[in-house]
Amino acid sequence: MTSVHDFEARQIDGKPVSLSEFKGKVLLIVNTASECGFTPQFAGLEALYEKYGSKGLTVLGFPSNQFGKQDPGTNEEIGAFCTRNYGVSFPMMEKIEVNGPGAAPLYKWLVKEARGILGSAAIKWNFTKFLIGKDGQVIKRYAPIDKPESISADIEAALAA
């Protein structure tokens, strides 16, 4: 696999989607959780999607229950929560694992392409973010503490590239 466009995922309703559909767009891929201290970042992610979506940004949320069991619901419950509480209109994918032997192939690739703090590959917590360029390559990885609004300049640069 040489770019994000080589992968497939499943939308939160179970429908498969080829990430090649996003060729020419900038992606922000985020592992999410509904019961985390960072959950309010859904609002910031939605604000980015609303501000830059028409310019070519797509946010993709991937729920994961691997950190403190902070996303225990079904895909249906997670989708309803995101819409009801944060007005999420960006694509949410089905719940996946982001670490370990059961990690989704996309996440195995992402962590190889962009290491975390001190060169670690593993996702450390919910709301780790990956900015992907129009060519499907990882531009940058952001820590959970990095608020969505703090990466606007990087998104603008990726959209302009």
Secondary structure, DSSP 8 states (H G I E B T S, - for coil): --SGGG-EEEBTTS-EEEGGGGTTSEEEEEEE-SSSTTTTHHHHHHHHHHHHGGGTEEEEEEE--TTTT---S-HHHHHHHHHHHH---S-BB-----SSTT--HHHHHHHHHS--GGG--S--STT-EEEE-TTS-EEEEE-TTS-GGGGHHHHHHHHH-
